[in-house]
């Protein structure tokens, strides 16, 4: 299933282009006998992917593997390519949202959807969701959570900076609330896309 | 009491159960009742249930794939498809049907083929065949004969026609018993049409232009409502294209 690339802009100008390919043939060295192999490739705007992109790829890959039904396509490969178009903060949550929409569009079987939400805690202790790059720079801590659509639980978290346990819990609560808006966006997009068929 | 081999089989079944039980809660209509009986029967019963659940999910995926705009074909036993021969190696042909891996087609799986009388199949030929074996764990196998050994329309074809791809949903609509699109098409031009359930159609008509017209019409039927389609067919019948 080749999915038409999706561009997602949840936070101002941050844009990502996502494409999902698969299930396709996989190299014997990479094949897993009972489930599909998921490859996530993140391409930065300029230059070759480096260590930072590898770390982001791992976050996205772990989240996708948790939600995809990989055992329906053993010894196959699913490839997800995320091309960064413009980075203005909240980049990891943008990658997560684009990944989920690409997988949905490709029709790959998933047990639930997921979305990414970024929270920043600034010097005053205020929690900002979907911060811009400027806000991220001035903040004390930046956290990204991947939230699933069934139980609104945290699937993956990536944090940077210093914060207390209370602040972490508050951020998780705020992210869970914000995720509902993103899932509603998914529903509206899919409805629009399939409005001619259904 | 249980020997080493059956113990290994038990752990494998347990692993497969552990793999699937988390997903069971998403299938509300399927309930597993714990069945107390002799251990051998219990093991066999549980393994069969997991297979049935996997089948349900695959059927569900197949039903939904016809509504997806760019779906990938997933092979299923008994479905007839159009494949392209890619490799001819010894006794087996490798056929590309647009799935995740290539299917194998034995040279004996043609009507009247014996070891001395090999079928005339070259690389790049189109074959209309059906799946003999198609599950996710094994390489798919194709045959060009039915269970009684007759070709029944299957085999190599393709001189002078055009092969193109459409979405899976359109092929399923064309293959329904009284398909509207086909009956409209019959009134337009006489043509020979082969429909593969992997989304590939092959059409051959009296002239090259008519062939192209029919292929364009079928490709555009994908994204049109019935009203728009009838309108388009009427314009073509009047000679607009």
Interface residues (C-beta under 8 A of the other chain):
Chain A: X1 X2 X3 X4 X22 X23 X24 X25 X34 X69 X71 X72 X73 X74 X75 X76 X105 X106 X107 X109 X111 X193 X194 X196 X197 X198
Chain B: X19 X23 X26 X54 X57 X58 X61 X64 X65 X67 X68 X69 X70 X71 X72 X100 X101 X102 X136 X137 X169 X223 X225
